[in-house]
Amino acid sequence: MRTGSVRQVLRIIALYKQKIDSDELSGAAVARGYRTFLLQPGGRGTHHYFTGESQSRPYIFRGTIRYRNVARYFTPTEIIQQMVRLAKPRSGESVIDLACGSGGFLAECLDYVARHESKGPARQFVSQRLVGIDDDPFCVSCSRALLAFFYPNLSDRFQVFLHNSLYERAPRHSEIEEDANAETHLGPDRFDLVIGNPPGNDEYSGTNRAFITREWKRRFGHVGGGLMDHHCFVRRAVELAKPNGGRI
């Protein structure tokens, strides 16, 4: 390689080193840019991650892989930010999103704590008190990646789990490979703040429908009007919030 080319490469490396050292490639603004990218369709025949368009998603049924149509919806960042401002999460509080999707609520709660307190409490908050749950493996990956824009060196300590949040212990033959580490976070009366925008379909749209129907009948005596997303998640949020002062 010629001397001029070497110098040019070194200048580019120095530029990116400066950006990394000054956190220009991390933080809330970059995280929001990444989340906005997830909203963009990839063109004909490619992804429609959070555009609300129906797409096939695999699940396990009696040892075989099957597919069902699902749609992922994107909660606008401005709405999330307003909800977080109203909720006012603090670093000493336990916070959960029951259906974390692309991770928007997790990221904005983390950013709120960092801006109103400092990076030290925020680091402790994201590694010990902030919890995200989703039964979609792709959403779990997105949420973890989003939080990594804030604190990449803590990525192995993020508490974002593949699990159905509507129950504490997964059924023996679950449709997904649920993370048992989530179970310690899904007991009743645990959280100061339950926040998010879970599915609101007229019919239950998540995993393990037959198991959840049986559980709902056992716990509440009926599933009057059918098993609906919004009924399930509102009741579950009430269960998980602390009885004295927990917020939803």
PEBELCOR-V129676 format. One record per run of one state. SS is the DSSP state (helix for helix, strand for strand, loop for the rest). FROM is the first residue (numbers start at 1). LEN is the number of residues. Records with the same first field share a line. If there is no record, write none. Layout:
# PEBELCOR-V129676
SS=FROM-LEN / FROM-LEN
This chain:
# PEBELCOR-V129676
loop=1-2 / 22-6 / 40-11 / 52-3 / 62-2 / 71-2 / 74-3 / 88-7 / 98-6 / 117-2 / 129-1 / 135-2 / 149-3 / 158-1 / 163-17 / 186-5 / 192-1 / 195-14 / 221-8 / 242-5 / 248-1
helix=3-19 / 28-12 / 77-11 / 104-13 / 119-10 / 137-12 / 152-6 / 180-6 / 209-12 / 229-12
strand=51-1 / 55-7 / 64-7 / 73-1 / 95-3 / 130-5 / 159-4 / 191-1 / 193-2 / 241-1 / 247-1
